[in-house]
Amino acid sequence: MTCYNRVETTLRCLHSLFNQTIKQSDNQTISLDVWLVDDASPDQTGAKVKVTFPEVNVIQGSGGLFWCKGMRLAWDSAAASGVDYDFYLWLNDDVMLRPDALADMLRDYENGGGIVVGRMSSDESECEESFGMRGDKGDWMNGNLVLVPREVYEKIGPICGDYQHGYGDHDYGLMAKRAGFPLRASTSFCGVCPEQPERYHWLKGHSLLGRMKLLFDPKGYNLHDAVLFRYRNWGIGMAAVCLCHMLARAVFNWNE
């Protein structure tokens, strides 16, 4: 997990995580360690988490990690701890887990292996899916809740730390598929996580200067991550097309 400056949201998520109901068989023990990066939160998220959940391993970030680099630091810290984990679980701190979410995901893994991507609903009605698998062929995975088994990590390693904020989850899913591991959405909804605004729409209503700022904002339009994603997965030609397209949209205010 990685977090920044929303302590109440982070604490709610952790409460839902530690309240999971995982049935244990007679010959199997299930334990859970939490590795949380606090990226220099002004509200002292990490310190407040340690008060409520002293068992959580809190790692202090520099303040410029954002999601991908924060997740990479948390993952590297867990892997370097000396514990031989069977699974690594990604969890966004704005997710509220259902009590049986992890049990369902472990069952899904046992039924087919590979990476299990937790399906999120936009609210508690579970009428609309907000995050999970994307694309006509299920090529895209959101990183809100992802169960990565040890065999995947051992073959392809952790999430790419070259991204700033976005695209690292999509990139990891594509790496796993190329390595021969299936990506599968959980059979049931695993929790609630509201949808985020579409990046392209963020350009609307801004001046040219404002659009250019968003173009280089890690949590905005993010030219760096978009181009890097195309380059890593489809080569320099697709990266160049992406670069030109995104520059044109920002300069000429294309919002079709």
RAKA-V98807 format. One line per field, one symbol per residue. phi: phi as a letter, one per 20 degrees, with the letter a starting at -180 (. if undefined). A space follows every 50 residues. Layout:
# RAKA-V98807
phi=???
This chain:
# RAKA-V98807
phi=.cbbmbffffffffgfffefddfdffdcddccdddcedelffelggffff fecfffeddeeeocelfffffffffffffefneeffbddebffeedffgd ffffffffffeammeddffddfbfflecedbqecnfdmeddeefbcddfg ffgfedneffeefecemffgffffffffenefdcfffcfdrdbffdffgg ffffndfgfffffffdegddflggfffgffffdcnfffffffgfffffff felecf
